[in-house]
Amino acid sequence: MVIFSLFVSIVFAALTRDDPREQIVFGARLLGGFIGAGILIGWLLYPLPL
Amino acid sequence: MRAAAADRTQTPSLTYLLCAVAWFVPGAGHLWLGRRQKGIVFLVALTLMFAFGLWLEGRLFPFDLTQPLVALSAFADLGVGGPYFVARLMGVGRGDVVAITYEYGNTFIIAAGLLNMLVVLDVFDIAKGRK
């Protein structure tokens, strides 16, 4: 999930921002958001039976 | 950073040629338009993502119109362009459905194709002078 998020963040950051510094900041925020959301949703689903 | 080619509007035929090139080789459209940094990022990231998906035993789905979701996945797979045909020619991407990483591999391959479609749209916008 982290590797997938990394690839998607890199591509989205390069697509939506022109300045390299902005790309790094936006990419890092996106990556953090993806990983945070993944962990949050994982815990929310934890009590549900399979 | 931006070259002059990217800052002027391209002719319609050249725009479609750029889109075709951008589809076939991820990042090539940006490289052609002088946006070297973005082009290299797309070339490396999307190709690696696709290769990673194959390594994780992902499948290159067939165009089976009787199964709409399989056909949509096939269309998404094709979005990555050249690497798709290279993988087909090499005989990889058969997918091992019992492998624990099978679904992860499919996700990587499909996402790489869809992201490359977004990259092609970005090239179209740049060529039209919208970006």
N, CA and C atoms of all chains as a GROMACS GRO file, in nm:
protein
  543
    1MET      N    1   0.083  -0.120   0.000
    1MET     CA    2   0.000   0.000   0.000
    1MET      C    3   0.087   0.126   0.000
    2VAL      N    4   0.195   0.121   0.078
    2VAL     CA    5   0.286   0.237   0.084
    2VAL      C    6   0.355   0.257  -0.052
    3ILE      N    7   0.398   0.147  -0.114
    3ILE     CA    8   0.465   0.159  -0.245
    3ILE      C    9   0.367   0.211  -0.350
    4PHE      N   10   0.246   0.159  -0.347
    4PHE     CA   11   0.143   0.205  -0.440
    4PHE      C   12   0.116   0.354  -0.419
    5SER      N   13   0.100   0.394  -0.292
    5SER     CA   14   0.075   0.535  -0.260
    5SER      C   15   0.189   0.623  -0.306
    6LEU      N   16   0.311   0.572  -0.292
    6LEU     CA   17   0.429   0.648  -0.333
    6LEU      C   18   0.425   0.677  -0.484
    7PHE      N   19   0.398   0.573  -0.563
    7PHE     CA   20   0.392   0.592  -0.708
    7PHE      C   21   0.282   0.691  -0.745
    8VAL      N   22   0.164   0.673  -0.688
    8VAL     CA   23   0.050   0.759  -0.723
    8VAL      C   24   0.079   0.904  -0.681
    9SER      N   25   0.138   0.921  -0.563
    9SER     CA   26   0.171   1.056  -0.515
    9SER      C   27   0.270   1.125  -0.607
   10ILE      N   28   0.372   1.051  -0.650
   10ILE     CA   29   0.474   1.108  -0.739
   10ILE      C   30   0.409   1.156  -0.869
   11VAL      N   31   0.325   1.070  -0.927
   11VAL     CA   32   0.264   1.106  -1.056
   11VAL      C   33   0.168   1.223  -1.040
   12PHE      N   34   0.083   1.220  -0.936
   12PHE     CA   35  -0.012   1.331  -0.916
   12PHE      C   36   0.061   1.462  -0.887
   13ALA      N   37   0.168   1.455  -0.807
   13ALA     CA   38   0.242   1.577  -0.774
   13ALA      C   39   0.305   1.635  -0.900
   14ALA      N   40   0.361   1.549  -0.984
   14ALA     CA   41   0.422   1.598  -1.109
   14ALA      C   42   0.317   1.652  -1.206
   15LEU      N   43   0.197   1.592  -1.202
   15LEU     CA   44   0.091   1.635  -1.293
   15LEU      C   45   0.033   1.772  -1.255
   16THR      N   46   0.015   1.791  -1.125
   16THR     CA   47  -0.063   1.907  -1.082
   16THR      C   48   0.021   2.027  -1.039
   17ARG      N   49   0.150   2.010  -1.020
   17ARG     CA   50   0.235   2.122  -0.979
   17ARG      C   51   0.351   2.138  -1.076
   18ASP      N   52   0.390   2.262  -1.101
   18ASP     CA   53   0.500   2.288  -1.195
   18ASP      C   54   0.633   2.311  -1.125
   19ASP      N   55   0.628   2.375  -1.010
   19ASP     CA   56   0.753   2.406  -0.938
   19ASP      C   57   0.802   2.281  -0.862
   20PRO      N   58   0.929   2.243  -0.879
   20PRO     CA   59   0.978   2.121  -0.812
   20PRO      C   60   0.958   2.121  -0.660
   21ARG      N   61   0.975   2.238  -0.597
   21ARG     CA   62   0.956   2.244  -0.451
   21ARG      C   63   0.810   2.218  -0.414
   22GLU      N   64   0.720   2.278  -0.491
   22GLU     CA   65   0.577   2.255  -0.468
   22GLU      C   66   0.541   2.109  -0.492
   23GLN      N   67   0.606   2.049  -0.591
   23GLN     CA   68   0.579   1.907  -0.621
   23GLN      C   69   0.617   1.820  -0.502
   24ILE      N   70   0.732   1.849  -0.442
   24ILE     CA   71   0.778   1.769  -0.328
   24ILE      C   72   0.684   1.785  -0.210
   25VAL      N   73   0.644   1.910  -0.181
   25VAL     CA   74   0.555   1.935  -0.067
   25VAL      C   75   0.419   1.869  -0.090
   26PHE      N   76   0.364   1.890  -0.209
   26PHE     CA   77   0.232   1.832  -0.239
   26PHE      C   78   0.238   1.680  -0.241
   27GLY      N   79   0.345   1.626  -0.300
   27GLY     CA   80   0.361   1.480  -0.305
   27GLY      C   81   0.372   1.420  -0.166
   28ALA      N   82   0.447   1.487  -0.077
   28ALA     CA   83   0.462   1.437   0.061
   28ALA      C   84   0.330   1.442   0.135
   29ARG      N   85   0.254   1.551   0.116
   29ARG     CA   86   0.124   1.562   0.182
   29ARG      C   87   0.027   1.455   0.130
   30LEU      N   88   0.032   1.433   0.001
   30LEU     CA   89  -0.055   1.332  -0.061
   30LEU      C   90  -0.020   1.193  -0.008
   31LEU      N   91   0.110   1.164  -0.002
   31LEU     CA   92   0.155   1.033   0.048
   31LEU      C   93   0.111   1.014   0.193
   32GLY      N   94   0.129   1.117   0.274
   32GLY     CA   95   0.085   1.110   0.414
   32GLY      C   96  -0.065   1.089   0.425
   33GLY      N   97  -0.138   1.158   0.339
   33GLY     CA   98  -0.285   1.144   0.338
   33GLY      C   99  -0.329   1.004   0.300
   34PHE      N  100  -0.264   0.948   0.198
   34PHE     CA  101  -0.298   0.812   0.154
   34PHE      C  102  -0.271   0.711   0.265
   35ILE      N  103  -0.152   0.722   0.325
   35ILE     CA  104  -0.115   0.625   0.429
   35ILE      C  105  -0.204   0.642   0.552
   36GLY      N  106  -0.226   0.768   0.591
   36GLY     CA  107  -0.313   0.796   0.707
   36GLY      C  108  -0.454   0.743   0.684
   37ALA      N  109  -0.508   0.769   0.565
   37ALA     CA  110  -0.643   0.722   0.533
   37ALA      C  111  -0.648   0.570   0.532
   38GLY      N  112  -0.542   0.508   0.481
   38GLY     CA  113  -0.537   0.361   0.478
   38GLY      C  114  -0.540   0.302   0.618
   39ILE      N  115  -0.460   0.362   0.707
   39ILE     CA  116  -0.456   0.312   0.846
   39ILE      C  117  -0.590   0.336   0.915
   40LEU      N  118  -0.647   0.455   0.894
   40LEU     CA  119  -0.776   0.489   0.957
   40LEU      C  120  -0.887   0.394   0.910
   41ILE      N  121  -0.895   0.376   0.779
   41ILE     CA  122  -1.000   0.288   0.725
   41ILE      C  123  -0.977   0.144   0.771
   42GLY      N  124  -0.849   0.104   0.780
   42GLY     CA  125  -0.817  -0.030   0.830
   42GLY      C  126  -0.870  -0.052   0.971
   43TRP      N  127  -0.850   0.049   1.057
   43TRP     CA  128  -0.898   0.036   1.195
   43TRP      C  129  -1.050   0.042   1.202
   44LEU      N  130  -1.112   0.123   1.115
   44LEU     CA  131  -1.258   0.131   1.114
   44LEU      C  132  -1.320  -0.002   1.070
   45LEU      N  133  -1.251  -0.072   0.981
   45LEU     CA  134  -1.303  -0.200   0.932
   45LEU      C  135  -1.270  -0.316   1.027
   46TYR      N  136  -1.175  -0.293   1.118
   46TYR     CA  137  -1.126  -0.401   1.206
   46TYR      C  138  -1.237  -0.472   1.282
   47PRO      N  139  -1.336  -0.399   1.340
   47PRO     CA  140  -1.440  -0.470   1.418
   47PRO      C  141  -1.536  -0.550   1.332
   48LEU      N  142  -1.539  -0.522   1.202
   48LEU     CA  143  -1.637  -0.592   1.118
   48LEU      C  144  -1.594  -0.737   1.095
   49PRO      N  145  -1.690  -0.830   1.102
   49PRO     CA  146  -1.656  -0.971   1.075
   49PRO      C  147  -1.622  -0.991   0.928
   50LEU      N  148  -1.534  -1.086   0.900
   50LEU     CA  149  -1.494  -1.114   0.762
   50LEU      C  150  -1.609  -1.174   0.683
   51MET      N  151   1.291   2.611  -1.715
   51MET     CA  152   1.251   2.471  -1.711
   51MET      C  153   1.165   2.435  -1.831
   52ARG      N  154   1.070   2.524  -1.864
   52ARG     CA  155   0.986   2.495  -1.978
   52ARG      C  156   1.053   2.543  -2.106
   53ALA      N  157   1.047   2.461  -2.207
   53ALA     CA  158   1.104   2.502  -2.335
   53ALA      C  159   1.000   2.576  -2.415
   54ALA      N  160   1.046   2.641  -2.521
   54ALA     CA  161   0.955   2.721  -2.602
   54ALA      C  162   0.844   2.636  -2.664
   55ALA      N  163   0.875   2.510  -2.698
   55ALA     CA  164   0.776   2.423  -2.761
   55ALA      C  165   0.651   2.407  -2.676
   56ALA      N  166   0.668   2.410  -2.543
   56ALA     CA  167   0.555   2.390  -2.454
   56ALA      C  168   0.472   2.516  -2.440
   57ASP      N  169   0.529   2.630  -2.471
   57ASP     CA  170   0.461   2.756  -2.445
   57ASP      C  171   0.381   2.808  -2.564
   58ARG      N  172   0.386   2.737  -2.675
   58ARG     CA  173   0.302   2.781  -2.786
   58ARG      C  174   0.204   2.669  -2.824
   59THR      N  175   0.091   2.711  -2.880
   59THR     CA  176  -0.013   2.615  -2.917
   59THR      C  177   0.034   2.533  -3.037
   60GLN      N  178   0.009   2.402  -3.031
   60GLN     CA  179   0.048   2.313  -3.141
   60GLN      C  180  -0.068   2.300  -3.239
   61THR      N  181  -0.035   2.261  -3.362
   61THR     CA  182  -0.140   2.238  -3.462
   61THR      C  183  -0.219   2.114  -3.422
   62PRO      N  184  -0.347   2.104  -3.466
   62PRO     CA  185  -0.429   1.988  -3.425
   62PRO      C  186  -0.366   1.853  -3.456
   63SER      N  187  -0.308   1.840  -3.576
   63SER     CA  188  -0.249   1.709  -3.612
   63SER      C  189  -0.130   1.677  -3.522
   64LEU      N  190  -0.050   1.780  -3.493
   64LEU     CA  191   0.065   1.758  -3.405
   64LEU      C  192   0.018   1.727  -3.263
   65THR      N  193  -0.092   1.790  -3.223
   65THR     CA  194  -0.147   1.763  -3.089
   65THR      C  195  -0.183   1.616  -3.074
   66TYR      N  196  -0.251   1.561  -3.176
   66TYR     CA  197  -0.291   1.420  -3.168
   66TYR      C  198  -0.171   1.327  -3.179
   67LEU      N  199  -0.072   1.368  -3.258
   67LEU     CA  200   0.050   1.288  -3.265
   67LEU      C  201   0.121   1.288  -3.129
   68LEU      N  202   0.124   1.405  -3.067
   68LEU     CA  203   0.184   1.416  -2.933
   68LEU      C  204   0.112   1.324  -2.833
   69CYS      N  205  -0.022   1.325  -2.841
   69CYS     CA  206  -0.100   1.241  -2.750
   69CYS      C  207  -0.071   1.093  -2.774
   70ALA      N  208  -0.060   1.055  -2.902
   70ALA     CA  209  -0.031   0.916  -2.935
   70ALA      C  210   0.107   0.875  -2.882
   71VAL      N  211   0.204   0.965  -2.900
   71VAL     CA  212   0.340   0.936  -2.851
   71VAL      C  213   0.339   0.929  -2.698
   72ALA      N  214   0.265   1.023  -2.636
   72ALA     CA  215   0.258   1.026  -2.489
   72ALA      C  216   0.192   0.899  -2.435
   73TRP      N  217   0.097   0.847  -2.510
   73TRP     CA  218   0.031   0.722  -2.467
   73TRP      C  219   0.127   0.604  -2.484
   74PHE      N  220   0.196   0.598  -2.599
   74PHE     CA  221   0.278   0.481  -2.628
   74PHE      C  222   0.401   0.472  -2.538
   75VAL      N  223   0.463   0.586  -2.513
   75VAL     CA  224   0.580   0.588  -2.423
   75VAL      C  225   0.546   0.685  -2.310
   76PRO      N  226   0.516   0.634  -2.191
   76PRO     CA  227   0.480   0.724  -2.080
   76PRO      C  228   0.586   0.834  -2.060
   77GLY      N  229   0.540   0.959  -2.059
   77GLY     CA  230   0.632   1.071  -2.036
   77GLY      C  231   0.691   1.130  -2.163
   78ALA      N  232   0.678   1.059  -2.276
   78ALA     CA  233   0.742   1.106  -2.400
   78ALA      C  234   0.680   1.237  -2.450
   79GLY      N  235   0.550   1.254  -2.427
   79GLY     CA  236   0.483   1.377  -2.470
   79GLY      C  237   0.540   1.499  -2.398
   80HIS      N  238   0.561   1.485  -2.269
   80HIS     CA  239   0.620   1.596  -2.191
   80HIS      C  240   0.764   1.620  -2.234
   81LEU      N  241   0.837   1.513  -2.261
   81LEU     CA  242   0.976   1.529  -2.306
   81LEU      C  243   0.979   1.604  -2.439
   82TRP      N  244   0.888   1.568  -2.530
   82TRP     CA  245   0.880   1.634  -2.660
   82TRP      C  246   0.849   1.783  -2.643
   83LEU      N  247   0.762   1.814  -2.548
   83LEU     CA  248   0.723   1.954  -2.527
   83LEU      C  249   0.824   2.031  -2.443
   84GLY      N  250   0.935   1.967  -2.411
   84GLY     CA  251   1.041   2.036  -2.338
   84GLY      C  252   1.028   2.032  -2.188
   85ARG      N  253   0.929   1.960  -2.137
   85ARG     CA  254   0.913   1.950  -1.990
   85ARG      C  255   0.985   1.824  -1.944
   86ARG      N  256   1.116   1.838  -1.942
   86ARG     CA  257   1.203   1.723  -1.921
   86ARG      C  258   1.182   1.656  -1.785
   87GLN      N  259   1.175   1.739  -1.681
   87GLN     CA  260   1.165   1.684  -1.546
   87GLN      C  261   1.038   1.599  -1.530
   88LYS      N  262   0.925   1.656  -1.578
   88LYS     CA  263   0.799   1.581  -1.567
   88LYS      C  264   0.804   1.454  -1.653
   89GLY      N  265   0.859   1.467  -1.774
   89GLY     CA  266   0.867   1.353  -1.864
   89GLY      C  267   0.944   1.238  -1.804
   90ILE      N  268   1.057   1.271  -1.743
   90ILE     CA  269   1.140   1.165  -1.682
   90ILE      C  270   1.068   1.102  -1.564
   91VAL      N  271   1.000   1.185  -1.484
   91VAL     CA  272   0.925   1.133  -1.368
   91VAL      C  273   0.817   1.035  -1.415
   92PHE      N  274   0.742   1.074  -1.518
   92PHE     CA  275   0.635   0.985  -1.567
   92PHE      C  276   0.692   0.858  -1.629
   93LEU      N  277   0.798   0.874  -1.705
   93LEU     CA  278   0.860   0.757  -1.770
   93LEU      C  279   0.906   0.656  -1.665
   94VAL      N  280   0.974   0.704  -1.564
   94VAL     CA  281   1.028   0.612  -1.463
   94VAL      C  282   0.915   0.558  -1.374
   95ALA      N  283   0.831   0.647  -1.323
   95ALA     CA  284   0.730   0.605  -1.225
   95ALA      C  285   0.627   0.510  -1.287
   96LEU      N  286   0.575   0.545  -1.404
   96LEU     CA  287   0.469   0.462  -1.463
   96LEU      C  288   0.522   0.328  -1.515
   97THR      N  289   0.641   0.332  -1.572
   97THR     CA  290   0.699   0.206  -1.620
   97THR      C  291   0.730   0.114  -1.502
   98LEU      N  292   0.787   0.172  -1.397
   98LEU     CA  293   0.818   0.092  -1.278
   98LEU      C  294   0.690   0.036  -1.214
   99MET      N  295   0.588   0.119  -1.210
   99MET     CA  296   0.461   0.076  -1.150
   99MET      C  297   0.401  -0.042  -1.226
  100PHE      N  298   0.407  -0.033  -1.358
  100PHE     CA  299   0.356  -0.141  -1.444
  100PHE      C  300   0.439  -0.268  -1.423
  101ALA      N  301   0.572  -0.251  -1.423
  101ALA     CA  302   0.662  -0.366  -1.405
  101ALA      C  303   0.641  -0.429  -1.267
  102PHE      N  304   0.620  -0.345  -1.168
  102PHE     CA  305   0.596  -0.393  -1.032
  102PHE      C  306   0.469  -0.478  -1.027
  103GLY      N  307   0.367  -0.432  -1.099
  103GLY     CA  308   0.241  -0.506  -1.106
  103GLY      C  309   0.259  -0.643  -1.168
  104LEU      N  310   0.341  -0.649  -1.273
  104LEU     CA  311   0.368  -0.778  -1.337
  104LEU      C  312   0.446  -0.869  -1.243
  105TRP      N  313   0.542  -0.810  -1.173
  105TRP     CA  314   0.624  -0.887  -1.079
  105TRP      C  315   0.538  -0.944  -0.965
  106LEU      N  316   0.431  -0.872  -0.931
  106LEU     CA  317   0.341  -0.918  -0.825
  106LEU      C  318   0.235  -1.016  -0.877
  107GLU      N  319   0.263  -1.075  -0.994
  107GLU     CA  320   0.175  -1.177  -1.054
  107GLU      C  321   0.042  -1.121  -1.102
  108GLY      N  322   0.041  -0.991  -1.135
  108GLY     CA  323  -0.081  -0.932  -1.189
  108GLY      C  324  -0.110  -0.985  -1.329
  109ARG      N  325  -0.232  -0.959  -1.375
  109ARG     CA  326  -0.275  -1.014  -1.504
  109ARG      C  327  -0.304  -0.902  -1.602
  110LEU      N  328  -0.266  -0.924  -1.727
  110LEU     CA  329  -0.308  -0.834  -1.835
  110LEU      C  330  -0.440  -0.891  -1.886
  111PHE      N  331  -0.548  -0.824  -1.852
  111PHE     CA  332  -0.681  -0.879  -1.880
  111PHE      C  333  -0.713  -0.882  -2.029
  112PRO      N  334  -0.787  -0.985  -2.074
  112PRO     CA  335  -0.826  -0.992  -2.216
  112PRO      C  336  -0.948  -0.902  -2.242
  113PHE      N  337  -0.966  -0.864  -2.369
  113PHE     CA  338  -1.084  -0.784  -2.404
  113PHE      C  339  -1.204  -0.876  -2.421
  114ASP      N  340  -1.261  -0.914  -2.310
  114ASP     CA  341  -1.376  -1.004  -2.310
  114ASP      C  342  -1.501  -0.920  -2.281
  115LEU      N  343  -1.575  -0.887  -2.388
  115LEU     CA  344  -1.689  -0.797  -2.373
  115LEU      C  345  -1.808  -0.863  -2.303
  116THR      N  346  -1.804  -0.997  -2.289
  116THR     CA  347  -1.913  -1.063  -2.217
  116THR      C  348  -1.899  -1.040  -2.066
  117GLN      N  349  -1.778  -1.000  -2.024
  117GLN     CA  350  -1.756  -0.967  -1.882
  117GLN      C  351  -1.712  -0.819  -1.876
  118PRO      N  352  -1.809  -0.730  -1.851
  118PRO     CA  353  -1.779  -0.586  -1.859
  118PRO      C  354  -1.664  -0.542  -1.770
  119LEU      N  355  -1.652  -0.595  -1.650
  119LEU     CA  356  -1.544  -0.551  -1.561
  119LEU      C  357  -1.407  -0.596  -1.613
  120VAL      N  358  -1.402  -0.714  -1.673
  120VAL     CA  359  -1.277  -0.763  -1.732
  120VAL      C  360  -1.239  -0.674  -1.851
  121ALA      N  361  -1.340  -0.639  -1.932
  121ALA     CA  362  -1.313  -0.553  -2.049
  121ALA      C  363  -1.264  -0.416  -2.003
  122LEU      N  364  -1.325  -0.360  -1.898
  122LEU     CA  365  -1.281  -0.230  -1.846
  122LEU      C  366  -1.138  -0.239  -1.793
  123SER      N  367  -1.106  -0.349  -1.725
  123SER     CA  368  -0.969  -0.368  -1.675
  123SER      C  369  -0.871  -0.377  -1.791
  124ALA      N  370  -0.912  -0.446  -1.898
  124ALA     CA  371  -0.825  -0.459  -2.016
  124ALA      C  372  -0.800  -0.322  -2.077
  125PHE      N  373  -0.905  -0.241  -2.083
  125PHE     CA  374  -0.892  -0.105  -2.137
  125PHE      C  375  -0.796  -0.023  -2.051
  126ALA      N  376  -0.808  -0.037  -1.919
  126ALA     CA  377  -0.718   0.035  -1.827
  126ALA      C  378  -0.574  -0.014  -1.843
  127ASP      N  379  -0.557  -0.145  -1.857
  127ASP     CA  380  -0.422  -0.202  -1.878
  127ASP      C  381  -0.356  -0.143  -2.003
  128LEU      N  382  -0.437  -0.132  -2.108
  128LEU     CA  383  -0.386  -0.082  -2.236
  128LEU      C  384  -0.342   0.064  -2.226
  129GLY      N  385  -0.394   0.135  -2.127
  129GLY     CA  386  -0.362   0.277  -2.111
  129GLY      C  387  -0.215   0.305  -2.093
  130VAL      N  388  -0.139   0.208  -2.051
  130VAL     CA  389   0.004   0.233  -2.026
  130VAL      C  390   0.086   0.233  -2.157
  131GLY      N  391   0.024   0.188  -2.266
  131GLY     CA  392   0.087   0.200  -2.398
  131GLY      C  393   0.193   0.095  -2.427
  132GLY      N  394   0.310   0.140  -2.467
  132GLY     CA  395   0.418   0.052  -2.511
  132GLY      C  396   0.452  -0.062  -2.416
  133PRO      N  397   0.469  -0.032  -2.287
  133PRO     CA  398   0.503  -0.140  -2.193
  133PRO      C  399   0.402  -0.255  -2.196
  134TYR      N  400   0.274  -0.224  -2.225
  134TYR     CA  401   0.170  -0.328  -2.235
  134TYR      C  402   0.206  -0.425  -2.349
  135PHE      N  403   0.243  -0.369  -2.465
  135PHE     CA  404   0.273  -0.455  -2.580
  135PHE      C  405   0.403  -0.533  -2.558
  136VAL      N  406   0.499  -0.468  -2.492
  136VAL     CA  407   0.625  -0.537  -2.460
  136VAL      C  408   0.596  -0.657  -2.369
  137ALA      N  409   0.512  -0.634  -2.269
  137ALA     CA  410   0.478  -0.743  -2.176
  137ALA      C  411   0.405  -0.856  -2.248
  138ARG      N  412   0.314  -0.818  -2.338
  138ARG     CA  413   0.240  -0.919  -2.416
  138ARG      C  414   0.337  -1.001  -2.502
  139LEU      N  415   0.430  -0.930  -2.568
  139LEU     CA  416   0.526  -0.999  -2.654
  139LEU      C  417   0.617  -1.092  -2.574
  140MET      N  418   0.648  -1.050  -2.451
  140MET     CA  419   0.736  -1.132  -2.366
  140MET      C  420   0.659  -1.248  -2.301
  141GLY      N  421   0.527  -1.245  -2.316
  141GLY     CA  422   0.447  -1.354  -2.260
  141GLY      C  423   0.428  -1.345  -2.109
  142VAL      N  424   0.452  -1.227  -2.053
  142VAL     CA  425   0.428  -1.211  -1.909
  142VAL      C  426   0.288  -1.150  -1.888
  143GLY      N  427   0.244  -1.146  -1.763
  143GLY     CA  428   0.114  -1.088  -1.734
  143GLY      C  429   0.000  -1.187  -1.748
  144ARG      N  430   0.032  -1.316  -1.737
  144ARG     CA  431  -0.075  -1.416  -1.742
  144ARG      C  432  -0.154  -1.416  -1.611
  145GLY      N  433  -0.086  -1.374  -1.504
  145GLY     CA  434  -0.155  -1.364  -1.375
  145GLY      C  435  -0.171  -1.498  -1.308
  146ASP      N  436  -0.130  -1.503  -1.184
  146ASP     CA  437  -0.144  -1.626  -1.107
  146ASP      C  438  -0.249  -1.600  -1.000
  147VAL      N  439  -0.371  -1.649  -1.029
  147VAL     CA  440  -0.486  -1.613  -0.945
  147VAL      C  441  -0.473  -1.665  -0.801
  148VAL      N  442  -0.391  -1.769  -0.781
  148VAL     CA  443  -0.374  -1.821  -0.644
  148VAL      C  444  -0.260  -1.752  -0.569
  149ALA      N  445  -0.185  -1.667  -0.640
  149ALA     CA  446  -0.077  -1.594  -0.572
  149ALA      C  447  -0.137  -1.493  -0.475
  150ILE      N  448  -0.072  -1.478  -0.361
  150ILE     CA  449  -0.126  -1.387  -0.259
  150ILE      C  450  -0.120  -1.241  -0.305
  151THR      N  451  -0.030  -1.214  -0.401
  151THR     CA  452  -0.014  -1.076  -0.447
  151THR      C  453  -0.092  -1.047  -0.575
  152TYR      N  454  -0.174  -1.142  -0.621
  152TYR     CA  455  -0.244  -1.128  -0.750
  152TYR      C  456  -0.324  -0.998  -0.761
  153GLU      N  457  -0.408  -0.971  -0.661
  153GLU     CA  458  -0.492  -0.851  -0.667
  153GLU      C  459  -0.409  -0.723  -0.656
  154TYR      N  460  -0.302  -0.730  -0.578
  154TYR     CA  461  -0.213  -0.613  -0.567
  154TYR      C  462  -0.150  -0.584  -0.704
  155GLY      N  463  -0.105  -0.690  -0.769
  155GLY     CA  464  -0.045  -0.676  -0.901
  155GLY      C  465  -0.143  -0.614  -1.000
  156ASN      N  466  -0.267  -0.664  -0.999
  156ASN     CA  467  -0.370  -0.607  -1.088
  156ASN      C  468  -0.389  -0.459  -1.060
  157THR      N  469  -0.391  -0.423  -0.931
  157THR     CA  470  -0.412  -0.283  -0.895
  157THR      C  471  -0.300  -0.195  -0.948
  158PHE      N  472  -0.177  -0.242  -0.937
  158PHE     CA  473  -0.063  -0.165  -0.988
  158PHE      C  474  -0.073  -0.147  -1.140
  159ILE      N  475  -0.104  -0.255  -1.211
  159ILE     CA  476  -0.110  -0.250  -1.357
  159ILE      C  477  -0.222  -0.158  -1.405
  160ILE      N  478  -0.340  -0.175  -1.344
  160ILE     CA  479  -0.455  -0.093  -1.384
  160ILE      C  480  -0.431   0.054  -1.353
  161ALA      N  481  -0.378   0.081  -1.232
  161ALA     CA  482  -0.354   0.221  -1.193
  161ALA      C  483  -0.248   0.285  -1.283
  162ALA      N  484  -0.145   0.210  -1.322
  162ALA     CA  485  -0.042   0.264  -1.412
  162ALA      C  486  -0.106   0.306  -1.545
  163GLY      N  487  -0.196   0.223  -1.597
  163GLY     CA  488  -0.264   0.256  -1.723
  163GLY      C  489  -0.352   0.379  -1.709
  164LEU      N  490  -0.428   0.386  -1.601
  164LEU     CA  491  -0.518   0.500  -1.582
  164LEU      C  492  -0.439   0.629  -1.560
  165LEU      N  493  -0.329   0.620  -1.485
  165LEU     CA  494  -0.247   0.739  -1.463
  165LEU      C  495  -0.185   0.787  -1.594
  166ASN      N  496  -0.146   0.692  -1.680
  166ASN     CA  497  -0.089   0.733  -1.809
  166ASN      C  498  -0.195   0.802  -1.894
  167MET      N  499  -0.322   0.762  -1.880
  167MET     CA  500  -0.429   0.833  -1.953
  167MET      C  501  -0.438   0.978  -1.905
  168LEU      N  502  -0.423   1.000  -1.775
  168LEU     CA  503  -0.423   1.137  -1.722
  168LEU      C  504  -0.304   1.216  -1.776
  169VAL      N  505  -0.190   1.148  -1.788
  169VAL     CA  506  -0.070   1.213  -1.843
  169VAL      C  507  -0.095   1.254  -1.988
  170VAL      N  508  -0.163   1.168  -2.065
  170VAL     CA  509  -0.195   1.201  -2.204
  170VAL      C  510  -0.286   1.324  -2.209
  171LEU      N  511  -0.385   1.329  -2.121
  171LEU     CA  512  -0.474   1.446  -2.116
  171LEU      C  513  -0.397   1.572  -2.081
  172ASP      N  514  -0.298   1.560  -1.993
  172ASP     CA  515  -0.214   1.674  -1.957
  172ASP      C  516  -0.135   1.722  -2.078
  173VAL      N  517  -0.082   1.629  -2.156
  173VAL     CA  518  -0.010   1.664  -2.279
  173VAL      C  519  -0.104   1.737  -2.375
  174PHE      N  520  -0.227   1.687  -2.386
  174PHE     CA  521  -0.326   1.751  -2.474
  174PHE      C  522  -0.350   1.897  -2.431
  175ASP      N  523  -0.367   1.919  -2.300
  175ASP     CA  524  -0.390   2.054  -2.249
  175ASP      C  525  -0.270   2.145  -2.276
  176ILE      N  526  -0.150   2.092  -2.256
  176ILE     CA  527  -0.029   2.172  -2.280
  176ILE      C  528  -0.018   2.208  -2.428
  177ALA      N  529  -0.045   2.108  -2.514
  177ALA     CA  530  -0.034   2.132  -2.658
  177ALA      C  531  -0.137   2.233  -2.706
  178LYS      N  532  -0.253   2.235  -2.640
  178LYS     CA  533  -0.360   2.330  -2.676
  178LYS      C  534  -0.336   2.468  -2.615
  179GLY      N  535  -0.230   2.480  -2.534
  179GLY     CA  536  -0.198   2.609  -2.473
  179GLY      C  537  -0.280   2.641  -2.350
  180ARG      N  538  -0.346   2.541  -2.292
  180ARG     CA  539  -0.428   2.565  -2.173
  180ARG      C  540  -0.348   2.563  -2.045
  181LYS      N  541  -0.228   2.505  -2.050
  181LYS     CA  542  -0.146   2.497  -1.928
  181LYS      C  543  -0.009   2.556  -1.954
   0.00000   0.00000   0.00000
